[in-house]
Amino acid sequence: MEPGSEVRLRVAQCFRTLSSSTDHGDIIDALKTLNSYLNDGAESRTTSAEREEFRRSHYSRTLRVLVGQLQADWMHSLSAAQLSQVWDPLFLKGPPDQALLVLMEAVSELSPSTGLDRLVCITERFLQSGHLADLLWSFCLQPAPSGSPQLRETLLARLTSLPDITANKLHPNNRALFVPQRYYPLLASEMLAALERTCQALRGGTDCSSTFVAQTLGKVCVQGHSGPVLAVMAPRLAVCTRSDMVWQRVCWKLLENVPERWMESVLTGLVQAVKSPDAFSRIVGNLVLTNKKAHFVLTHKVLLLQYKYETPVLRTLLGYLASDSDRRPLLIQVVRSVSQAWANPSAVKHTSLEQQLYVSKTLLLTVSLLTDSELQELRSDLLQCMLGGMQSHLDSSVVRIRTMGMVVGECLSSRMEINGTKLKFEYKQNEETRELLSLMTPSMCTEPEPEPADGADFAEETRGPSTHRSTSQSRPASQRSKSDPDSDLDSDDDLTPYDMSGDQEMSQASPPRYLRDCLETLISSEDSERVELSLRVAESLVWRNVFAAKEISVQMTKVLLHMEDKYSIDGFLALRQAAMVALTVIDSVPVTQYLTTEFYSLNYSLRQRLDILEVLALAAQELSKPASDKTTPSTSTTSELTSYQTNNPADWRQVVDKRIQSKTKLISKGSTQPVTKAAPNRYAPVAGYFFFPLLRNYDKPEVTFDLLGSDQLVLGRLIHTLGLFMHLAVNAPIAAQMGAALLDFLWAVRYHADQMVRRGVLFAVCSVFLSVPSQSLLVDLSEQLFETRTWLADVAEGDPDADCRSLAVQSLVLLDKSLKKQLQDPTALSLES
């Protein structure tokens, strides 16, 4: 019989035993038989061909069978020692790539149980035992990619997203090793261990491939974990490449094999992690000359399109370009592009000050790295840059921009030595100007690099808690007392200080308990502490005292609307807005009438008008939700209030229900899902009070308010708010009337020049199509629909804004869907006729 057939028969017999046998001894024998195919050496009872056949064809299925038997009776009958002897090695001694895939698949699918806990422990041991390095090394031994590309992609995804998989399944009982702060440094150390084995194999004449390691590095970096990974890898690579050409070639090949779509994340993370240009040059090599993506990122994107990097990063990158004769033409190219960007008048006017400062630093650093011959070659370009750029900067009304132009002009003239004269300006010295001036002095990185450490020890330190402690810490207390003569002295230094970091200063004022007291404080008090306390409890008092709130709702809304942040209260706008929303929800009609009337009144700032719209929108959303118990305030400060008895009938009803449930014997509880109770729509009866008053005076310009003129910001917000009101009025009797009025209003502003207004118009049109019944659309709005459809088609085809085009397409889809549904309904057709 062939070895493959014999292995298949024996494995199938083991599977039948595990799934059907109740004999404890047969189960143990079957597990030992499966383990024999994973044991190498003298203790193995199988041949190498049989072991290879099992690993290749039967190992993954074996693990899935074991996972499927986690709830079997024999699993619970085995002791912990037996499990660790015959069950755990099946996951830890086989091919690590297959084991990791099965473990991650099982962890994702299993529900919380003892079986899941067992697999989590196995996964933790898998990571701590260095199997990730074995997994990566197994792919390094394959000169060409083998196997299914989909399988490699799946394995790569599981390997790089293991913390996400475990967190989604085990939260909040996740293991410490699975959190990103622990896992990704461990993965980095395992990649270093695989690269170390690669270097040793290359020295021995064995061909290796770093493609899979490069893909792992690229995917981890593009997922946002380049910081912890390269913080571990970069210092070690900088040390190993200092005098070892094999390590340098491995690093160059590693970066060359990073997929192009992930190259930017790797390079930007690496340039931040490496502390010197020489180390970066040894690790990266001439990748910037051979890879187009690397060329674009390192010579253009990092320098001109982004401005988030610190000055040491710029020094490292530009020093890398200047450190090799083959790369110096790129440095000259960077000087030309950066000088043009710095001297561009449009960039000075329309880019942020931080980006201008970033470009100024880059320009000074590149000029400081030029040789005299290169400076003469670029003399005309730099002179034109200096004169034009200084003029643009000095014309600015911002002091910092003018100062920046003066400093850069001084530095450029000093470097070029135009006719022996140097520019000198008078400006105030500060930290920013001193930093710019210091950039003209080349700074050589002289910080000591860490000594090389053994790769296995380095990975071991990352896998588990650090066990290396100082000698004085590891000595017993008796030895320390004998060696330290001062240890017997009584000293207060040994006492642990009491932690007072969380102490808070006790407030002398107390928050008001009644709503009228709160209102009086907000109106007349000049005590900042009392005003702050009153504002913080205003929302909770409104919810607690509904009847009192209705009596003073309009008055209190007026006070809050005109209230200014005179005392710089933390979260002032949010606190004021929450109180106004609570008042609008509790006493909707009077408060809404007041706010909608004041929206078009005189002597209001744009900020106050926007506040009115925000309050109305939030209140409408709150009213459209099912009624909830609001007697418990939402702010954190309500814990300071003294609780008192309320008249809420839900309190005593809950107590009675709990007593009944505790004394009732239930044979079957049935469904445990909470029963959703029907609740009236509180917004539908008052939707007209929110909506129609805002349409009254939009075309009537006031002295301080021109809605159709210069105040397009408020117009855009108003249209969005009206669209929201329309959307919340779905199934309301007044929805059709609201939709007709809204379409008439939108028709006047559909071609507004501001793109935010046009987006608001399209959003409101979508709301009309979603909320108005299709029958009303076809019967009451038939004339408007034809023109609206034609306009939407024009917008979808020719509007310059992409979001407007997308919204127009969505509106057309909604309109066609609604009309198609209505036309296919014979009842509706007969009603229409």
N, C-alpha and C positions, 0 to 999 in steps of 0.2 A: 504494500500500500504506500502511496506517495506521502511525504511528510505533510503536505497541505491537507490532504483528505483526513489523515489521522488526527491532526490538530483540530480540524473542524468537527470531527465526531466526538472527540474528548471534550471540547468546549461546549458542544450542544448537550452532552450528557451532564456537564456541570450546571448548565442553565436549567435543565429539567429538575435536577436535584434541588437547586435553590428555590425554584418556583413551586414545587409540589411536595418535596420530602418533609417529613416531620421528625426524622431521626437527627438528633443533635450531632452524632458522629459523622453521618453522611454529609451534613452541611460543612463541618470543619474540613473533611477530606476534599470536598469540592473546592472550597476556598484555597486550600493548600495546593491543589492541582493547578488552579489558575495562577497562584503565586509562583509556581515552579517555572512558568514561561517568562517570568520577569527577573528571576534570580540568575546572576552570572557567576561563573566560577565553579568550584568543586561541589558546592552544595546543590547545584542545579541537577535535576533528573532529566533534563531535556537537552536536545542538541541545539546548536546555534541556528541551524536552518529552521527548526521548529519555533524557536524563540523569535526569530525574525518574521516568520509567517504570522505568528500570533500578534506581534506588535503592529504589523502592517494591515492585517485584515480583520482581527477579532478584538483588538483592545478597546476601541471606542464602544463597541456593542457590549462588551463585558462591563464597562463602567455604567452604561445606561441600565443594564439589567440590575446591577447593584443598587443604583439610585431608585429603581422601581421597586426594590424589595426593602426599602427603608422602614416601612410599616409592617413588615412580616413578623410573625411570632418569633422566628428564630433570631431575628436581630435583637429583640428585647431579652432573649435568653442568654445571649453571649455576654460574658463579662467584659469589663473595660480592657483587661489585659489581653483577652482573646481578640477583641476588635483591633487593638493596636498591633497585634501580631499577624493576623490573617486578613483583615479587611482594609485597614489604612494603607498598607504597602501597595495594594493594587492601584491606588491613586498617586502614590509618591515615587514608585519605582519604574513606571512606564514612560512612554513618550510624553514629555511635558506639554507639547502643544495640544495633543488630544485630551490630556487630563484637564488642562485649563478650559478648553471649550466645553467639556461635559460639566465641569464644576460650575462655570458661569451660567450655562443653560439651566442646570438644576436649581441654582440659587434664584434665578429669575422666575422659575415656574412654581416652585414649591410654596405652599402656604406655611405660616409659622407652626413649627412642630419640633419634636426632638430630632427628627431626621434632618430638618434644615439646620438645626444647631450643629449636628454632626458634620454636615458638609461645610459649614462655615469654619469649624475647627480645622478640618482637612485643608481648606483653602489657606487658612492662616499658616499652617505648617508648611504648605507648598511654597508660600512666599518666603518664609523664614529659612527654608532649607537650601536656598540658592537655585531653585528650579527655574526661575526666570532667566538666569544666566545660561543654564543648560538649554532652555528653549531657544534663546537668541543664538547660542553657539551652534545648535543643530542646523539653523538656517545658514550660518556662516560657512559650514562645511559643504554646502551645495553651491558649486561654482555658477550654475545656471538655475533659475527658478524652476521648481518641479512641483507637481501637484496642481490642483485646481486653483485658478486665480481667485475665484469666489471664496474658497476656503481660506486663502491667505488674507483676503480682505476682512473676512469675519474674525479670524484670529487677531489681526491687527486692531480691529475695533474693540474686541473684548480686552485685549492687553492694555490699550490706552484709556479705556473708559471703565476700568474695574471699580474705581471709587464711586462713580455714578450708579453703576448697577447695584452694588452692595448698599449704598445709601438709600436708594429707592425702595429696596426690599427690607432692610434691617432697621431703618430709622424708627425710633430713636435709640435702638440698641446696637448700633454699629460698632464694630471693633476698631480699636485705636490704629491698627496697622492699615486699615482700609481708608482712612481719611486722606485727602490729597496731600496734606502737610507731611505725612509719613510715607505714603505709597510712592509718590513721584521721585523723591530723593532715593528711595530704595530701587526703583526702576532705573534711575540714572547710574547708580553704583553697579547694577547688574549689566547695564550696557557697557560700562567701563571694563568689567570683568570679561565680557565677551570680546571686546576689542583687545584686551591683554592676551587672551588665548589666540586671537587672530595673529597678533604680532609674533607670538612664539611659534605658531604653525608656519608662518611665512619664513621665519629664520630656519626652520627645519625643512623647507622645500615644499610644503603643502600649499596648494592653491586654495584660497578662501574668497568669500564674497561678503561685502558689508551692506548689501542692498536692503535686507530686511531690517537691520539695525538703523539704517538711514531713514527708512520709512517710519519706523517707530519713533525716532527722534523728531521727524517732521510732523507727524500727526499729533504728538504730545504738545509740541510747540504751538501748532495752529489752534489747538483747543484752549490755549491760554495758560499753559503750565510751563512756559519756557523759563520763568524765573527760578523755581525750585530745582528744575532739572539741570539747567546750565550752571546754576550756582554750585552744583556738585561736580559737573563734568569739566567746566572750563578751567578751574585751577589745576586739576589733575592733568588735563591735556597740555596745559602750558608747561608743566614740569616735565612730562614725558617726552615732549617734542623738543626740549631744549638741546639735547645732544644725541638724540636717537632718530636717524633718518627713516627707519622702518615705521616708527610711530608717526612721523610727519606724513609719509606716503599713505598710511592708513587713514589719517585725519582728512587728507585731501580727497581720497577716494570716498570717504564717508560723506563729505559734503557734496561731492559731485553726484552721488546717488540719491540725494534728497530730491523727491519729486518737485517739479517747478512750482506747483501750486502751493507748496509749503516752504519754499526757499526763503521767502521774505520773513516769516516768523522765526526761522532758525537763525538767520543772519542778524536780525535786529536784536534777538535775545542774546546772541553770542557777543555782539559788539558792546552790549551793556555789561555782560558778565566778565569779559576779559579786561584786565586792568592796564595793559600796556600795548603799544602798537607792535612791538617785536613779537610778543606772544600771539597776538591776533594774526600777524603775518605768518608765523610758523604753523598755526592751526588751519588757516584758510588757504594759504598759498596764493596762486594766481587765479583763483576762481573768478575774480572780477573780470578777467580778460577772456575767459572761455565760456562763461555762462551769461546769457543775455539778461536773465532775470536778476542775477546777482549784480550785474553792471548797472541796471536801472535802479535797483534798491540802494546800492552803496554810493552811487555818484549823483543821483537825482532825488529820489523820493525821500531819503532820510535827511538830506540837506536842504531841500527846497519845498517839498510838499508837506512835511511834518515839522513840528517845532516843540516836541515834548521831551526831547533828550537833553541831558545835562551836558555841561561843558566837557567833563572828562570823556564822555562818549564821542564828542566831536574830535577831541584830541586823538583818541584811539583810531578813529576811522580815517581822519586826514593824515595822521602819521603813518598809517598802513599804506595809503596811496603814495606817500612820499618816500617810503623806506626801500623801494626797489626801482631800479632804472627802467624796467619794463612797465611799471605802473605810473611813472611820473608824467607821461603824456595825459593820463586821466586827471592828474592834479591840475595841470594847465587848463584842461577842459572845464573842470569844476570852477576854477578862478573866473573864467569868462562868464559862465552861466550865473554864478552867484553875484558877480559885480553888476551884471545886467539886471538881475532881480532887485538888488539893493538900490540901483539908480532909477528904477521905474517909477515915474510920478503916480501912476494909477495904483501901484502896490502900496505906496506910502499913504494914499488916501483911503484905500478900501481893505487893507489887511489889518489884523489886530496888532497892537503894540508889542505883544509877546513874540509874534512871528517876526516882526521887524528886528527886534533885539536878537532873535535867534539867527537871522540872516546876517546881521552885523557881526556877530561872534564868528560865524563861519567864514565870512570874508576876511576878517583880521587873522584868523588862524591859517587860512590858505596862503595869504600874502606873507606871513611870517615864515612859511616853509619853503618859499621860493629861493632859488639861488640867484646870484647876480646876473648870470646870463639869461635865465628865464625871466627875470625882472625886466631886463632890457627888451626882451621879446614882447612882453605884455605891457610895455610902458604906455603906449598910446591908448590901449583899452582901459588901463587903470586910470589914466589921466582924465579920459572922457567920463568914466564912472565917477571919479571924485568930484569933478565940476558939476555934472548934471545931478548926481545924487545929493550933494551938499545943498544945491539950490532947492531941490524938492523937499529936503528935510527942514531947511531953514524957513521955508514958506509955511510950514505947518504951525497951527495955533497951539499944539500940544507941546509943553515944555520938555517933556522927556524925549520926544522925537527930535526936537531941535538940538538938544544936548547930545543925543546919539549921533546926529549928523556932524556936529563939531568934533566929537572924539574920533570918529572914523576918519574924518578929513585930516585931522592932525596926524593920526597914525599912518595914513597912506602917504601924505606929503613927506613925513619923516623917513619912511621906507624908500621912497623913490628919489629923495634928495633933488628936487627940481631946482636947478641953478643955484644950488647951495642954500636955498631958503626953505624955511619950514613954516607952515601955518601954525598960528597960535590964537586960540580963542579964550575968552573969559567965560567960565561957567562954574557952577557950584560942584565941588567934588563930593561924591557920595559912593556908596558901595558899588553901584552899577558902573559908574565911570571908571572907578579903579579896576574893576574886573576887565572892562574892555581894554584899558591900557596895558594890563598885565598879559593879555593874549599875544602881544607882539613879541614877547620874550619866549622863545621855545622852551618848553618844560619837558625834561626827560624823566620818564617814569623810573624811579629808583627804588620803589617799594619792594621788599624782599618777597620772592615767591616761595610757596611752601615746599618743603622737601618731599621727594617722592616717597610714597608709602606702598606697601604691598597691596595688590588689588584685592586679594581675598580678605585681608584684614579690613580694608576700607569698606567692602561690601558688608562685612559682618557688623561693623559699627552702625551701618545704616539700617540693617534689618530689625534689630531689637534695641531695647533700652541700653544706653551706654553703661558698661560695667567698669570703664577705666576711671579711676578716681586717683586723686593725689595721694602721696604716701602718708601724709599727715592725716588725711581723712580715713584711710583704710586701716590705720593702726588702732588697736583696742584702746579703750580709755585708760586702762591701767598702765600701758606703755607710755601714753602721752603724759600721764601724771608723773611718771618717773623721769622722763626726759625734759619736761618743761618745768623749771624751778618756780615759775610764777603761777603754776596751775593751782597751788594750794591756797593762794591768797584770796581772801574774800573781796569780791569786786561786784559792783552793780552792773558791770558790762555784760555779765552772763545772763542778766534778766532780759526776757523778750519784751520789747516795747509794745504797748497796746496800740492796735490799729485804730486810728481815729480818722482814716481817710474818708469814711462814709458818713461822718457826723455832719449834721446840718444845723444851721443856726435857727434857734427857736424864734418863731415870729411872735411879736407882741400883739399884733392885731389878729382878730379872728374873722373868718369869712362870714358873710351874712347868711342867716337862715331863712329869711323871708324875701320874696321877690320884690316887694316895695322898698325894703331896706337896700337891696342891691341896686335898684333904680335910683334911689336918692343918692347913694354913694357915687354912682357913675355921673350924676348930674352936677352935684355940688361939692364933692370932696376934692381937696387938694393934696391929700395924703397918697403918695404913689403906691404905698404898700396896700392900703385899703382898696384903691382902685384896681390894682392887679388881682387881689383876692376876689373882688366882686366880679370882675370880668371872667375869671377862671371858673366860677361856680354859676355863672349866669345861665348857661345851657342846662345844667342839671336842675336848677331851680325852676326853669320853665317846664321841664318834663314832669317834675314832681308836683307842681302846683298849677294844674291845667286851668282851673276856674279863675285863679288870681291872674294867670298869664293872659287870659282873654280880656280881662278888664283893662289891662294896661298895655296890650300888645302893640297898638299903633304908636303910643307914646314911647315905649321902650325901643321899638324899631327905629323911630326917628332919632332918638339919642344915640343908638349904636351906629346908625348910618353917618351921622355928623361927628362921631367921636374920632379924635386924632391920637396918635401914639406919642403923647407928650413925655412919657416916662420910659420909653424904650423897653416895653414889656416883651418878654420872650414869647414868640408865637402870637403876637397881637392880632394879626389879620385872620388867622385861623380861628382864634377864640371868638372874635367878633362875628365872623361869618357863621360859625356854628350856632351862636345864640340867635342870630337873625333867622337862620333856617328853621330852628325849633319854633320860634314865634310864628313864622309863616305856615308851618305845618299845623300847628294847634289852632290858630285863628286865621284860616286861609283867606276868606273873602275880604275882611277889612284891611289886613296887612298887604294883600296883593293889590287892592285898589290904591292904597297909599303908595306903594313902590312903583307901580306902573304909571301913576300920575306924576310922581317926582322924576321919573326917567326923562321926561321931556321938559322939565321945569328949568328955570334960569338958575345961574350961580351954582352949578354943580360942576365939579371937575370930571374929566374923563375917567379917572380912577373910580370915583363914586358911581358913575353910570355903569361901568363894568362890574362893580360890586353888586349893584342891583340885579343885573342880568345873571350873575353867578348865584346869588341867593335864590332867585326865582327858579333857576334850573335845578339846583340841588333840592329845593323844596318840592318841586314837581316830581322829581325822581323818588323822593321819600314817600310822597302821597301815593304814587303808583304801585308801591310795594305793599304786600299784605301787612296789616296792622300788627305791630310787635310791641312788647312790653318795654316802654321807654322810661319806666320809673327809675331805672338804674342809670345814672348819668354815664356818659361815655368818656368823660375826661378823668385823668388820673388824680386830679386834685380833690375829687369828691370823697376820697377815703378820709379826708380830714374833717368832713362834715359830721355833725352829730346826727345819728340816725334817729328817726322818730316814726311813730305809727302813721301809716297811710290808709286811705280809704279804698285801696285797690281790691276789688273782690277776688282777683286771681290769687292773692296771698293765702286767704283762709281756704280757698278751694283746693289749692295745692296741698295744704296740710291735711285736709280731709281725704283727698285722693290717696295720699301716701299711707294714711292709717288704714283705709279700706284695703289697699293692696297688701299691706303687711299682715292683715288678718284673714285674707282670702286664700284658700287653697286652690291652685290652678292645676287642672289635669294636663292641659297643653296650652302653651302660650301662643301658639300659632305664629303668625308673621311678626318679626321683631322690628319691621320698618315703621317709622313714625307715620301716623295718619295725617295727611294733609287736609286741613280744614278749609272750607270755602270761606272767603272773606270778601266783603264789598270793595269795589275800586273807589278809593277815596278821591282820586284825581278826576275821574270822569265828571262828577257834578260841578266841579269848579274849574274845569279846563278853560272855559270861555273867559273867566276872570284873569287867567294868566296870559291868554293869547291875544284876544282882540284889542285890549287897550294899547298894546305895543305897536299896533298898526295904524294908530290914529294920526299922528303928526310927523311921520317920518319925512315927508316932503316939505316941511315948514322950517326953514332955517331960523335959528335964533342967533343972538349976539355972540353967545359963547359956545354954540353947538350947531354944527352944520353936518348933518348925517350924510347927505348925498354929496357933500363937498370934500373938505379936507379931513374929516373924521372917519375915514374908511375903516380904521381899526374897530371902532364901535359898531359900524355898520356890519362888518363881517361877523362880529360876536353876536349882534342882534339876530342876524339871519340864522346862525347856528343855533341860537337859543329857541327861535321860533320852530326850526326843524325838529329840535328835541321835544318841544311841546306837542308837535304834530305826531311824532313817533310814539309818545307816551299815551296819546289819545286813541290808540287802536281799540276798536270795538266800542268806542264811546258814541252815543247818539249824535253828538255834535261834530263828529269827525269829518263828515262830508262837507259841512258848512265851513269848517276850519280849512279844509283842503282847497276849496274854491277861493277863499279869501287869500290864502298863502300864495297860490299860483298867480293871482292878480298882482300881488305885491312883488313877487319875484320877476314878473315879466318886465318890470321897469328897470331892474338892475342886472338883467341876465348878461349884458355885455360890459360889465364894469371893468375898468382898467386894472384894478388890483386883483391879483390871483387869489388872495385869501377870500375876497368877497365872492368870486366866481366859485370857489370850492364850497363856500357856505350855501350858495344858491343850489348847486347840484346836490349837496347833502339834504337840503330841504325838499327838493323834488323827489329824491329817493324816499324820504319820510312820507310824503304824500302818497306815493304809489304803494307803500307798505301798509299804511294805516287806513286809507279810505277804502271801503268795500268796493270790490270790482264792479258790482252792479251800479253803484253811484258813479264810478269813473266812466262807465259806458253810457249812462243815462244823463247824469247832471253835468258832466264835464266833457262831453264828446267834442264840442267845438274847440275847447282849449287843448285837448289831447293831440289833435292833428298838428297844430302849430308847435306844441311842446315837443312832439316827436321829431319834427323837422329840425328844430333848434338843437336838440340833443344829438342828432346825426351830424350836424355841422360841427358841434363842439368835439365830438368823439373823433372827428377826422382832422380838424385844423387848429385846435387850441394849442398854444405854445407850451402850456403847463402839462406835464405828464399825469399828475394827479387829477386834474380836471378831465383829461381824456378818459382816464380809468373810471372816474365817477359817472361820466356820461354813458359809457358802455354799460355799467351796472344799472343805471336808470333805464336804459333801453331794454335790457333783459327783464327787469322787473315789470316794466309796462307791457311787454309782449306776453309775459307769463300770465299776468293778471287778465289781459284781454282774451287770451286764448282760453283760459279757464272759464271766463264768463260766456264766451261764444259757444262753447261746447255744452253748456248747461241749458237743456230745453226749457226748463221752468223759467229761467231768467229771460230767454228769448221771447217766450210768450208774454211775460210781464212787460217787457220793453215794447212789444208791438201793441 
